[in-house]
Amino acid sequence: MALTVFPAAPIISLSALPGCIQKSQLFRASLVMDIPKIPGYEILEALPRGSMSVVFKARQLSLNRIVALKPLPCNLARDAAVIEQFLAEARLTANLNHPNIVRVYDFGKSEDGVYYFAMHYVKGYSIASWIRRKGFLSETDTLLVAQT
């Protein structure tokens, strides 16, 4: 099994962007995207980018808890097959119960047509930032990463 580490791009916190409203833009490295407005959630910041989407750190207002909020990018939400795959991923993951799988709390479609799901937020750091901080990974650390 090969491990690929992608360096995290710098993040500009939403509080640093004046006048963030429904269709504000988040600038992150070469990524420019709309910040979605999803009722019941306050988006706090963007987390390191995944392969298809940006995941946001957000507050679920009804329970006052921090969640990871994954919206489906607008360019992908035009394809019915992609929408169904996204919602199937949310449904499937919500029914799994394992210590190494993040729980899905909620999923749906906002009034603005943004498909999303909210997951348990795991505070931590990327392997890339760990390597940058340590300078290298020892054999023991490398094996630890490979086993997880």
SULURTA-V799373 format. One record per pair of residues at least 4 apart in sequence whose ideal C-beta (glycine too) atoms are under 8 Angstrom apart, sorted by the first residue. I is the first residue (numbers start at 1). J is the second residue. D is the distance in Angstrom with one decimal. If there is no record, write none. Layout:
i:I j:J d:D
i:I j:J d:D
//
This chain:
i:1 j:146 d:6.8
i:3 j:127 d:7.7
i:3 j:145 d:6.3
i:3 j:146 d:6.4
i:5 j:126 d:7.8
i:5 j:127 d:5.2
i:5 j:128 d:4.9
i:5 j:131 d:6.7
i:6 j:48 d:7.9
i:6 j:128 d:6.5
i:7 j:128 d:4.8
i:8 j:48 d:4.3
i:8 j:126 d:5.3
i:8 j:128 d:5.7
i:8 j:129 d:6.3
i:9 j:28 d:5.4
i:9 j:29 d:3.4
i:9 j:30 d:7.9
i:9 j:31 d:7.1
i:9 j:48 d:7.3
i:9 j:49 d:6.7
i:10 j:28 d:7.1
i:10 j:29 d:6.6
i:11 j:28 d:5.8
i:11 j:45 d:6.1
i:11 j:46 d:5.4
i:11 j:47 d:7.8
i:11 j:48 d:7.9
i:12 j:16 d:5.3
i:12 j:17 d:6.6
i:12 j:26 d:7.0
i:12 j:27 d:5.8
i:12 j:28 d:6.6
i:13 j:17 d:7.8
i:13 j:44 d:7.9
i:13 j:45 d:5.1
i:14 j:20 d:5.3
i:14 j:24 d:7.9
i:14 j:26 d:7.2
i:14 j:35 d:6.9
i:14 j:43 d:6.3
i:14 j:44 d:6.5
i:14 j:45 d:5.9
i:14 j:46 d:7.9
i:17 j:24 d:6.2
i:17 j:25 d:7.9
i:17 j:26 d:7.2
i:19 j:24 d:7.0
i:20 j:24 d:4.2
i:20 j:35 d:6.3
i:21 j:37 d:7.8
i:22 j:35 d:7.9
i:22 j:37 d:4.1
i:22 j:112 d:7.1
i:23 j:34 d:5.4
i:23 j:35 d:7.7
i:23 j:37 d:7.9
i:24 j:34 d:7.3
i:24 j:35 d:4.9
i:25 j:32 d:5.7
i:25 j:33 d:6.9
i:25 j:34 d:6.3
i:25 j:35 d:7.0
i:26 j:31 d:7.6
i:26 j:32 d:7.4
i:26 j:33 d:5.8
i:26 j:34 d:7.8
i:26 j:35 d:5.2
i:26 j:46 d:5.6
i:26 j:54 d:7.5
i:27 j:31 d:7.6
i:27 j:32 d:5.9
i:28 j:32 d:8.0
i:28 j:46 d:5.8
i:28 j:49 d:7.1
i:28 j:54 d:7.5
i:31 j:49 d:6.4
i:31 j:54 d:7.1
i:33 j:54 d:6.1
i:33 j:73 d:6.9
i:34 j:74 d:6.9
i:35 j:43 d:6.0
i:35 j:56 d:7.9
i:36 j:43 d:7.3
i:36 j:56 d:8.0
i:36 j:71 d:4.5
i:36 j:110 d:6.9
i:36 j:112 d:7.3
i:36 j:114 d:4.5
i:36 j:116 d:6.9
i:37 j:110 d:6.9
i:37 j:112 d:6.2
i:37 j:114 d:7.6
i:38 j:43 d:7.7
i:38 j:58 d:7.9
i:38 j:69 d:6.8
i:38 j:71 d:7.0
i:38 j:110 d:4.7
i:38 j:114 d:6.1
i:38 j:116 d:5.4
i:39 j:110 d:6.2
i:39 j:111 d:6.6
i:40 j:60 d:6.6
i:40 j:61 d:5.5
i:40 j:62 d:6.0
i:41 j:58 d:4.5
i:41 j:59 d:6.8
i:41 j:60 d:5.9
i:41 j:61 d:6.6
i:41 j:67 d:7.3
i:41 j:69 d:5.7
i:41 j:118 d:6.9
i:42 j:58 d:6.1
i:42 j:59 d:4.5
i:42 j:61 d:6.2
i:43 j:56 d:4.8
i:43 j:57 d:7.7
i:43 j:58 d:4.8
i:43 j:69 d:6.6
i:44 j:56 d:7.2
i:44 j:57 d:4.7
i:44 j:58 d:5.9
i:44 j:59 d:6.3
i:44 j:66 d:7.7
i:45 j:56 d:6.9
i:45 j:57 d:5.0
i:46 j:54 d:5.2
i:46 j:55 d:7.6
i:46 j:56 d:5.6
i:46 j:57 d:7.7
i:47 j:54 d:7.4
i:47 j:55 d:4.7
i:47 j:56 d:6.5
i:47 j:57 d:5.6
i:47 j:68 d:6.7
i:48 j:55 d:7.9
i:48 j:126 d:5.7
i:49 j:53 d:7.7
i:49 j:54 d:5.3
i:49 j:55 d:7.9
i:50 j:54 d:7.3
i:50 j:55 d:6.1
i:50 j:70 d:7.9
i:52 j:73 d:7.1
i:52 j:76 d:6.8
i:53 j:70 d:5.8
i:53 j:71 d:6.7
i:53 j:72 d:6.7
i:53 j:73 d:5.6
i:53 j:76 d:7.9
i:54 j:71 d:7.7
i:54 j:73 d:7.8
i:55 j:68 d:5.3
i:55 j:69 d:6.9
i:55 j:70 d:4.9
i:56 j:68 d:7.3
i:56 j:69 d:4.6
i:56 j:70 d:7.7
i:56 j:71 d:7.4
i:57 j:66 d:6.5
i:57 j:67 d:7.9
i:57 j:68 d:6.6
i:57 j:69 d:7.7
i:57 j:121 d:6.3
i:58 j:66 d:7.3
i:58 j:67 d:5.5
i:58 j:68 d:7.5
i:58 j:69 d:4.1
i:58 j:118 d:7.2
i:59 j:64 d:6.8
i:59 j:65 d:7.2
i:59 j:66 d:5.9
i:59 j:67 d:7.4
i:60 j:64 d:7.4
i:60 j:65 d:5.2
i:60 j:66 d:7.8
i:60 j:67 d:5.0
i:60 j:105 d:7.1
i:60 j:106 d:7.5
i:60 j:118 d:6.2
i:66 j:121 d:4.6
i:67 j:105 d:6.3
i:67 j:118 d:4.4
i:67 j:119 d:6.3
i:67 j:120 d:7.0
i:67 j:121 d:5.2
i:68 j:102 d:7.2
i:68 j:118 d:7.2
i:68 j:119 d:4.6
i:68 j:120 d:7.0
i:68 j:121 d:4.6
i:68 j:122 d:7.4
i:69 j:116 d:6.1
i:69 j:117 d:7.7
i:69 j:118 d:5.2
i:69 j:119 d:7.8
i:70 j:116 d:6.4
i:70 j:117 d:5.5
i:70 j:118 d:7.7
i:70 j:119 d:6.7
i:71 j:114 d:5.2
i:71 j:115 d:6.9
i:71 j:116 d:4.4
i:72 j:76 d:5.6
i:72 j:77 d:5.0
i:72 j:82 d:7.3
i:72 j:83 d:6.9
i:72 j:86 d:4.9
i:72 j:114 d:7.1
i:72 j:115 d:4.1
i:72 j:116 d:6.9
i:73 j:77 d:6.9
i:74 j:78 d:7.6
i:74 j:114 d:7.6
i:76 j:82 d:4.8
i:76 j:86 d:7.7
i:77 j:82 d:7.2
i:77 j:83 d:6.1
i:77 j:113 d:7.0
i:77 j:114 d:7.4
i:77 j:115 d:5.8
i:79 j:83 d:6.8
i:80 j:84 d:6.3
i:81 j:85 d:6.4
i:82 j:86 d:6.3
i:83 j:87 d:6.4
i:83 j:115 d:6.0
i:84 j:88 d:6.0
i:85 j:89 d:6.4
i:86 j:90 d:6.8
i:86 j:115 d:5.8
i:86 j:117 d:7.9
i:87 j:91 d:6.3
i:87 j:107 d:6.6
i:87 j:115 d:6.9
i:88 j:92 d:6.0
i:89 j:93 d:6.0
i:89 j:117 d:7.8
i:90 j:94 d:6.1
i:90 j:104 d:5.5
i:90 j:107 d:3.8
i:90 j:117 d:4.0
i:91 j:95 d:6.8
i:91 j:107 d:7.4
i:92 j:96 d:6.9
i:93 j:101 d:6.9
i:93 j:102 d:7.5
i:93 j:103 d:7.9
i:93 j:104 d:4.7
i:93 j:117 d:7.9
i:93 j:119 d:7.6
i:94 j:103 d:7.4
i:94 j:104 d:3.9
i:94 j:105 d:7.9
i:94 j:107 d:7.2
i:96 j:101 d:5.0
i:97 j:101 d:7.5
i:97 j:103 d:7.9
i:100 j:148 d:7.5
i:102 j:119 d:4.9
i:102 j:120 d:5.0
i:102 j:122 d:6.3
i:103 j:119 d:6.5
i:103 j:120 d:4.4
i:104 j:117 d:5.5
i:104 j:118 d:7.2
i:104 j:119 d:5.2
i:104 j:120 d:8.0
i:105 j:118 d:4.8
i:105 j:119 d:6.6
i:105 j:120 d:6.9
i:106 j:117 d:6.6
i:106 j:118 d:4.4
i:107 j:115 d:7.8
i:107 j:116 d:6.6
i:107 j:117 d:3.6
i:107 j:118 d:7.1
i:108 j:115 d:7.5
i:108 j:116 d:6.7
i:108 j:117 d:7.8
i:109 j:113 d:6.5
i:109 j:114 d:6.9
i:109 j:115 d:5.2
i:109 j:116 d:7.6
i:110 j:114 d:4.4
i:110 j:116 d:6.7
i:125 j:129 d:4.5
i:125 j:130 d:6.0
i:126 j:130 d:7.0
i:127 j:131 d:6.4
i:127 j:145 d:6.1
i:128 j:132 d:6.4
i:129 j:133 d:6.2
i:130 j:134 d:6.2
i:130 j:137 d:7.5
i:130 j:141 d:8.0
i:131 j:135 d:7.6
i:131 j:136 d:7.0
i:131 j:137 d:6.0
i:134 j:141 d:7.6
i:137 j:141 d:4.2
i:137 j:142 d:4.8
i:137 j:145 d:7.0
i:138 j:142 d:6.9
i:139 j:143 d:6.4
i:140 j:144 d:6.5
i:141 j:145 d:6.5
i:142 j:146 d:6.3
i:143 j:147 d:6.2
i:144 j:148 d:6.8
//
